[in-house]
Amino acid sequence: MNPKNFLNLSGFKIAFLLTLAVLGIYYLDPHFLNILEWKTLDLRFLSRGKIPTSDRVALVTIDEKSLDELGRWPWPRTRMAELLDALVKGEAGVVGFDIVWAEPDQNSELKSLTAVKQKLVELRISNRALEDYLAGALKKADSDRILADSLARSERAILGYFFHFTPREGEGKKETHSEKDLPPLTAFNVVKFSSEEAARVPFFEAAYPEVNIPVLSGAAEGAGYFNIFPDSDGTVRWAPLVIKYQDRFYCSLSLAVLQRYLEKPPLAMRVAEFGVEQMRLGNLSIPTNEEGRLLINYRGPQRTFPHYSATDVIHGQTPAKAFQGKIVLVGATAMGIYDIRVTPFEHVFPGLEIHANVIDSILTGDFLHRPNWIALADILVIAGAGMILGALLTRVNEQEGIRAAEAEETSLIAASMPTQ
C-alpha cells in the first residue's frame, strides 16, 4: 500500500474517522453530555407543559395557614391523630405520611403525671381512686399512644422514614441490626437473581435507617423511605424505588403507599448481570434503569395535584368527597419546614409533590423510559450516520474531481487554440 494514498483523506476516510471519534466519546460517556441530555429533557417538559392527572392522588399540607391556626411545627401527636381520623372519616383510600417520628413526643403533662405515679410507688401510698385517676390521665396524656391507636384504627396508614448512607461517627462501616430489631418496613416480597453475578450487582446500599418509634411503627400498615437523590446539577429527575439494607431490598414511600392502595399485591424484582431487569407491583410493570430508579414523568408545576390545608381537614372545611377512595399524602409545605427540591418545572418544589408525581405515573402507566436496548440503537444510528456522511462526501469529492477535470480540459483546449 502506498503511504501517500493512505494519507490522502477521501470522503469515506473522513467519515470513518469521525464515526470512530463519536463512538469513542459515546463509550467514554463524558459528564457534559449527560448534563446536555438532562437540560434538553427539562426543556421538553417545559414545552410540553402540564398534563392531566388520574385524579386519584390528593395532598394534605401543613402550610402557613395551618401553622397560623394550629401552632408551630412540630405539632403534638394528638393533632396528627385528629388529622388522620378526619381523613379516615372522609373515606381516604390510603394515607401516606412524608414525615418521620423518630423520637417520643415531648409532653410535659405526661412527664409530670409519670413522676407523680412514680412518687406514689416510692412512698408506698395506696389509693385506688387516685390510681384510677392517674391511669386515666396518663392515657389521655400519652400522645404517642393516641396517634398509635388512630393508626391502628385506620388500617390504611403508611409511615415515612429515611436511610442514612454514611455510618454514625465513631462506628464501623455499617450498623448491624437483625431483622427482628427493625420495625415493619415495606420491602420487596420477591427478588430473583438470574445468576451468581447478578446477586453481586451494586445497589444504593444504606448504612442505617432513621425509623419511627416502635409504638407508631407497630400500629401502621407499613412504611416506605422518602430518600430522593438529585442529579449532579441539583435537579430531581429520578425516583429511587429500591434501596438495599442488610441483604434486604426496601421500597420507597411511593411504592409502599401504592401497594396498600392496591390491596397488597406482591412487590417483585428480577435482577440480571447488568442490574434491575424488571420490577412489578402485582400486574403493574414499572420500567426502571439498572439501579432501580424511575425517570419521573412530571405532570406539571406545583399544585398540579389538589392541595388541602391540614387545618381545613381537621375542622371539616373540605369538600365532602375530596378524599373518597384516593391516595392522600400528608407533609409540610410551609416555608422553613418543608423539603425544597429543584425539578424541571420549578426551582422551588415541595418534595411531597414529587411522591405524588411518581404514584400517579405508575397508576396510569404513563412512563418516560429509556430501554436497555437503546444503547445498541444509538450505536447503529451513529454508524448509519457515518455511512451516509461517507457516501455524501465521496459523491462530493467525485463531483469536484469531475469539475476539476472538466476545467483542466477546458484550459488545455483554450491553450491549444491559435491566438488571433
C-alpha positions as CSV (number, residue, x, y, z in Angstrom):
1,M,0.0,0.0,0.0
2,N,1.3,3.4,-0.9
3,P,1.5,5.6,2.3
4,K,0.8,8.6,0.3
5,N,-2.5,7.1,-0.8
6,F,-3.4,6.3,2.8
7,L,-2.7,9.8,3.9
8,N,-4.7,11.2,1.1
9,L,-8.0,11.7,3.0
10,S,-11.0,10.7,0.9
11,G,-14.6,11.4,1.9
12,F,-15.0,7.8,3.1
13,K,-11.9,8.0,5.4
14,I,-13.0,11.3,6.9
15,A,-16.5,9.9,7.7
16,F,-14.9,6.7,9.1
17,L,-12.6,8.7,11.4
18,L,-15.4,11.0,12.5
19,T,-17.6,8.0,13.3
20,L,-14.8,6.3,15.4
21,A,-14.4,9.6,17.3
22,V,-18.1,9.9,18.0
23,L,-18.3,6.3,19.1
24,G,-15.3,6.8,21.4
25,I,-17.0,9.8,23.0
26,Y,-20.2,7.8,23.4
27,Y,-18.3,5.0,25.0
28,L,-16.5,7.3,27.5
29,D,-19.8,9.0,28.4
30,P,-18.4,12.4,29.4
31,H,-20.3,14.2,32.1
32,F,-21.0,17.3,29.9
33,L,-23.0,15.0,27.5
34,N,-25.2,13.9,30.5
35,I,-25.8,17.5,31.5
36,L,-26.7,18.4,27.9
37,E,-29.2,15.5,27.8
38,W,-30.7,16.5,31.2
39,K,-31.2,20.1,30.1
40,T,-32.8,19.0,26.9
41,L,-35.2,16.8,28.9
42,D,-36.0,19.8,31.1
43,L,-36.8,21.9,28.0
44,R,-39.1,19.2,26.7
45,F,-41.0,19.2,30.0
46,L,-41.4,23.0,29.8
47,S,-42.5,22.9,26.1
48,R,-45.0,20.0,26.8
49,G,-46.4,21.8,29.8
50,K,-49.0,20.5,32.3
51,I,-50.9,17.3,31.6
52,P,-54.0,15.8,33.3
53,T,-53.6,13.6,36.4
54,S,-55.5,10.5,37.3
55,D,-57.5,12.4,40.0
56,R,-56.6,9.6,42.5
57,V,-54.0,11.5,44.4
58,A,-54.5,14.4,46.8
59,L,-52.2,16.3,49.1
60,V,-52.9,17.4,52.7
61,T,-50.3,20.1,53.5
62,I,-49.0,21.6,56.7
63,D,-48.9,25.0,55.3
64,E,-48.7,28.6,56.6
65,K,-52.4,28.7,57.2
66,S,-52.2,25.6,59.3
67,L,-49.3,26.9,61.4
68,D,-51.1,30.2,61.9
69,E,-54.3,28.5,63.2
70,L,-52.9,25.4,65.0
71,G,-49.5,26.5,66.2
72,R,-45.9,26.0,65.2
73,W,-44.4,22.8,63.9
74,P,-43.8,20.1,65.1
75,W,-47.4,19.5,66.3
76,P,-48.3,17.2,69.2
77,R,-49.1,13.7,68.1
78,T,-52.7,14.2,69.2
79,R,-53.1,16.8,66.5
80,M,-51.8,14.3,63.9
81,A,-54.3,11.8,65.2
82,E,-57.1,14.3,64.7
83,L,-55.9,14.8,61.1
84,L,-55.8,11.0,60.4
85,D,-59.2,10.5,62.0
86,A,-60.6,13.2,59.8
87,L,-59.1,11.6,56.7
88,V,-60.5,8.2,57.6
89,K,-63.9,9.8,58.2
90,G,-63.6,11.3,54.7
91,E,-63.0,7.7,53.4
92,A,-59.5,8.2,52.1
93,G,-58.2,5.0,50.4
94,V,-54.6,5.2,51.8
95,V,-52.9,7.9,53.9
96,G,-49.1,8.2,53.4
97,F,-47.0,10.4,55.7
98,D,-44.0,12.2,54.3
99,I,-42.9,12.6,58.0
100,V,-40.8,10.5,60.4
101,W,-41.5,10.4,64.2
102,A,-38.1,9.1,65.3
103,E,-38.4,10.4,68.9
104,P,-41.2,10.2,71.5
105,D,-43.4,13.2,71.7
106,Q,-42.1,15.9,74.1
107,N,-45.1,16.0,76.5
108,S,-44.6,17.9,79.8
109,E,-48.0,16.8,81.1
110,L,-47.1,13.1,80.6
111,K,-43.8,13.6,82.3
112,S,-45.4,15.2,85.3
113,L,-48.0,12.5,85.7
114,T,-45.4,9.8,85.3
115,A,-43.3,11.5,88.0
116,V,-46.4,11.6,90.4
117,K,-47.1,8.0,89.8
118,Q,-43.5,7.0,90.5
119,K,-43.5,9.1,93.6
120,L,-46.6,7.3,94.9
121,V,-44.9,4.0,94.4
122,E,-41.8,5.1,96.2
123,L,-43.9,6.4,99.2
124,R,-46.0,3.2,99.1
125,I,-49.2,5.2,99.0
126,S,-52.1,3.0,98.0
127,N,-55.3,4.8,97.0
128,R,-57.5,3.0,94.4
129,A,-59.4,6.2,93.4
130,L,-56.1,8.1,92.9
131,E,-54.6,5.2,91.0
132,D,-57.6,5.1,88.6
133,Y,-57.5,8.8,88.1
134,L,-53.8,8.7,87.3
135,A,-54.2,5.8,84.9
136,G,-57.0,7.7,83.0
137,A,-54.9,11.0,83.0
138,L,-51.8,9.1,81.7
139,K,-53.9,7.5,78.9
140,K,-55.2,10.9,77.8
141,A,-51.7,12.5,78.1
142,D,-49.9,9.8,76.2
143,S,-49.9,11.4,72.7
144,D,-47.8,8.7,71.1
145,R,-50.3,6.1,72.2
146,I,-53.2,8.2,70.9
147,L,-51.6,8.5,67.5
148,A,-50.8,4.8,67.5
149,D,-54.4,4.0,68.3
150,S,-55.5,6.2,65.4
151,L,-53.1,4.5,63.0
152,A,-54.3,1.0,64.1
153,R,-58.0,2.0,63.7
154,S,-57.4,3.4,60.2
155,E,-55.9,0.2,58.8
156,R,-54.7,2.3,55.9
157,A,-51.8,4.4,57.1
158,I,-48.2,4.2,55.7
159,L,-45.4,5.9,57.6
160,G,-42.3,7.5,56.2
161,Y,-38.7,7.1,57.2
162,F,-35.3,7.6,55.6
163,F,-31.9,5.9,55.2
164,H,-28.5,7.2,56.1
165,F,-25.7,6.4,53.7
166,T,-22.7,7.2,55.9
167,P,-22.2,5.5,59.3
168,R,-22.6,7.3,62.6
169,E,-19.5,9.0,63.8
170,G,-17.2,6.6,65.7
171,E,-18.9,3.5,64.3
172,G,-17.9,1.0,61.6
173,K,-18.8,0.7,58.0
174,K,-22.4,-0.4,58.8
175,E,-24.7,-0.8,61.8
176,T,-25.8,-4.4,62.4
177,H,-29.4,-4.8,63.2
178,S,-31.1,-8.1,63.0
179,E,-34.4,-8.1,61.0
180,K,-36.4,-8.7,64.2
181,D,-34.9,-5.4,65.7
182,L,-36.3,-3.4,62.8
183,P,-39.9,-2.1,62.7
184,P,-42.1,-3.3,59.9
185,L,-40.6,-1.6,56.8
186,T,-42.3,-2.4,53.5
187,A,-39.9,-4.5,51.4
188,F,-39.9,-6.4,48.1
189,N,-41.7,-9.7,48.6
190,V,-39.8,-11.5,45.8
191,V,-36.3,-10.8,44.5
192,K,-35.0,-13.1,41.8
193,F,-31.4,-13.2,40.5
194,S,-30.6,-14.6,37.1
195,S,-27.2,-15.8,38.1
196,E,-24.5,-15.6,40.8
197,E,-23.1,-12.5,39.1
198,A,-26.5,-10.8,39.3
199,A,-26.6,-11.3,43.1
200,R,-23.4,-9.1,43.3
201,V,-24.9,-6.2,41.4
202,P,-24.4,-3.0,43.3
203,F,-27.5,-1.1,44.6
204,F,-28.0,2.0,46.6
205,E,-26.8,0.5,49.9
206,A,-27.7,2.2,53.2
207,A,-25.7,2.4,56.4
208,Y,-28.7,2.5,58.7
209,P,-32.4,3.7,58.8
210,E,-33.9,6.5,60.7
211,V,-37.3,4.9,61.6
212,N,-40.4,5.8,63.6
213,I,-40.6,4.9,67.3
214,P,-41.9,1.3,67.9
215,V,-45.3,2.2,69.2
216,L,-46.1,4.0,66.0
217,S,-44.3,1.6,63.6
218,G,-46.2,-1.4,65.0
219,A,-49.6,0.3,64.6
220,A,-49.1,1.3,60.9
221,E,-49.8,-0.8,57.8
222,G,-46.2,-0.3,56.6
223,A,-43.5,2.2,56.0
224,G,-41.6,3.5,53.0
225,Y,-38.4,5.6,52.8
226,F,-38.6,9.1,51.3
227,N,-34.9,9.5,50.2
228,I,-34.5,11.4,46.9
229,F,-31.2,11.8,45.1
230,P,-30.9,14.8,42.8
231,D,-28.6,14.7,39.7
232,S,-25.3,16.5,39.9
233,D,-26.9,19.8,38.8
234,G,-29.2,19.6,41.8
235,T,-32.4,18.8,39.8
236,V,-34.6,15.8,40.8
237,R,-35.3,13.7,37.7
238,W,-35.2,10.2,39.1
239,A,-37.0,8.4,42.0
240,P,-35.1,5.6,43.7
241,L,-37.6,2.8,44.1
242,V,-35.3,0.3,45.9
243,I,-32.6,0.6,48.5
244,K,-30.6,-2.3,49.9
245,Y,-30.0,-2.7,53.6
246,Q,-28.5,-5.8,55.2
247,D,-29.4,-8.1,52.3
248,R,-33.0,-7.0,52.1
249,F,-34.5,-4.7,49.4
250,Y,-36.8,-2.0,50.8
251,C,-39.1,0.1,48.7
252,S,-39.9,3.8,48.6
253,L,-42.8,5.6,50.2
254,S,-44.5,5.8,46.8
255,L,-44.4,2.1,46.3
256,A,-45.4,1.3,49.9
257,V,-48.5,3.6,49.5
258,L,-49.4,2.1,46.1
259,Q,-49.1,-1.5,47.4
260,R,-51.5,-0.8,50.3
261,Y,-53.9,1.1,47.9
262,L,-54.0,-1.9,45.5
263,E,-54.8,-4.3,48.4
264,K,-51.2,-5.5,48.9
265,P,-50.2,-7.3,45.7
266,P,-46.7,-8.8,45.7
267,L,-43.8,-6.4,45.0
268,A,-41.3,-8.3,42.9
269,M,-38.0,-7.5,41.2
270,R,-35.8,-9.5,38.8
271,V,-32.1,-8.7,38.7
272,A,-29.7,-9.6,35.8
273,E,-26.0,-9.2,35.5
274,F,-26.4,-5.6,34.3
275,G,-28.8,-4.6,37.1
276,V,-32.6,-4.4,37.6
277,E,-34.2,-6.2,34.7
278,Q,-37.9,-6.0,35.7
279,M,-39.9,-4.5,38.6
280,R,-43.5,-5.4,39.2
281,L,-46.3,-4.4,41.6
282,G,-48.9,-7.1,41.1
283,N,-49.9,-6.7,37.4
284,L,-48.2,-3.3,37.0
285,S,-44.8,-3.3,35.3
286,I,-42.6,-0.5,36.4
287,P,-39.7,0.4,34.0
288,T,-36.6,1.5,35.8
289,N,-32.9,1.8,35.0
290,E,-30.3,-0.7,36.1
291,E,-30.1,0.9,39.6
292,G,-33.9,0.6,40.2
293,R,-34.5,4.3,39.6
294,L,-37.6,5.6,37.8
295,L,-37.4,8.6,35.5
296,I,-40.1,10.8,36.8
297,N,-42.8,11.9,34.3
298,Y,-43.8,15.2,36.0
299,R,-47.4,16.1,35.4
300,G,-46.7,19.8,35.8
301,P,-45.6,22.5,38.2
302,Q,-46.6,23.0,41.8
303,R,-50.2,22.4,42.7
304,T,-50.9,20.2,39.7
305,F,-52.4,17.9,42.3
306,P,-55.2,19.1,44.6
307,H,-53.9,20.6,47.8
308,Y,-55.9,20.8,51.1
309,S,-54.7,22.7,54.2
310,A,-54.4,20.4,57.2
311,T,-56.3,22.9,59.4
312,D,-59.3,22.8,57.0
313,V,-59.2,19.0,57.1
314,I,-59.2,18.9,60.9
315,H,-62.0,21.4,61.1
316,G,-64.2,19.7,58.4
317,Q,-63.9,22.5,55.9
318,T,-63.1,20.5,52.8
319,P,-65.4,19.2,50.1
320,A,-67.5,16.2,51.1
321,K,-65.8,13.7,48.7
322,A,-62.4,15.3,48.4
323,F,-60.6,12.2,49.7
324,Q,-63.0,9.4,49.0
325,G,-61.1,6.4,47.6
326,K,-58.0,8.4,47.0
327,I,-54.3,8.2,47.9
328,V,-53.7,11.1,50.4
329,L,-50.2,12.2,51.1
330,V,-49.5,14.3,54.2
331,G,-46.5,16.5,54.5
332,A,-45.2,20.0,55.1
333,T,-45.2,22.8,52.5
334,A,-44.8,25.8,54.8
335,M,-41.7,27.9,54.2
336,G,-38.9,26.9,56.5
337,I,-40.1,23.4,57.4
338,Y,-40.6,21.6,54.1
339,D,-38.2,19.7,51.8
340,I,-37.4,22.1,49.0
341,R,-36.4,20.4,45.7
342,V,-35.5,21.6,42.2
343,T,-37.4,20.0,39.3
344,P,-37.5,20.6,35.5
345,F,-40.6,22.8,36.1
346,E,-39.5,24.9,39.1
347,H,-36.6,25.6,41.4
348,V,-38.7,25.6,44.5
349,F,-40.8,22.5,44.6
350,P,-42.1,20.5,47.6
351,G,-40.7,17.0,48.0
352,L,-44.2,15.8,49.0
353,E,-45.5,16.5,45.4
354,I,-42.6,14.5,43.9
355,H,-44.1,11.4,45.5
356,A,-47.5,12.3,44.1
357,N,-46.0,12.5,40.6
358,V,-44.3,9.1,40.9
359,I,-47.5,7.5,42.2
360,D,-49.7,9.0,39.5
361,S,-47.3,8.0,36.8
362,I,-47.3,4.3,38.0
363,L,-51.1,4.3,38.4
364,T,-51.7,5.5,34.9
365,G,-48.8,3.5,33.3
366,D,-47.5,6.8,31.8
367,F,-43.8,6.4,31.9
368,L,-40.7,8.0,30.5
369,H,-38.5,5.0,29.8
370,R,-35.1,4.5,28.2
371,P,-35.0,0.8,27.5
372,N,-31.7,-1.2,27.8
373,W,-31.5,-1.8,24.0
374,I,-31.4,1.9,23.3
375,A,-27.6,1.8,23.6
376,L,-27.3,-0.6,20.7
377,A,-29.8,1.6,18.8
378,D,-27.6,4.7,19.5
379,I,-24.5,2.8,18.1
380,L,-26.4,1.8,15.0
381,V,-27.6,5.3,14.4
382,I,-24.1,6.7,14.8
383,A,-22.7,4.1,12.4
384,G,-25.5,4.7,9.9
385,A,-25.0,8.4,10.1
386,G,-21.3,7.8,9.4
387,M,-22.0,5.7,6.4
388,I,-24.4,8.3,5.0
389,L,-21.8,11.0,5.6
390,G,-19.1,8.9,3.9
391,A,-21.4,8.4,0.8
392,L,-22.2,12.1,0.6
393,L,-18.5,13.2,1.0
394,T,-17.4,10.6,-1.6
395,R,-20.0,11.9,-4.0
396,V,-19.0,15.5,-3.4
397,N,-15.3,14.5,-4.0
398,E,-16.2,12.7,-7.2
399,Q,-18.2,15.7,-8.4
400,E,-15.4,18.1,-7.5
401,G,-13.0,15.8,-9.4
402,I,-15.2,15.8,-12.4
403,R,-15.4,19.6,-12.4
404,A,-11.7,19.9,-11.9
405,A,-11.1,17.6,-14.8
406,E,-13.5,19.5,-17.0
407,A,-11.9,22.8,-16.0
408,E,-8.4,21.4,-16.8
409,E,-9.6,20.1,-20.2
410,T,-11.2,23.4,-21.0
411,S,-8.0,25.2,-20.1
412,L,-5.9,22.9,-22.3
413,I,-8.3,23.4,-25.2
414,A,-8.1,27.1,-24.8
415,A,-4.3,27.0,-24.6
416,S,-4.1,24.9,-27.8
417,M,-6.2,27.3,-29.9
418,P,-4.2,29.8,-32.1
419,T,-4.3,33.3,-31.0
420,Q,-5.7,35.9,-33.3
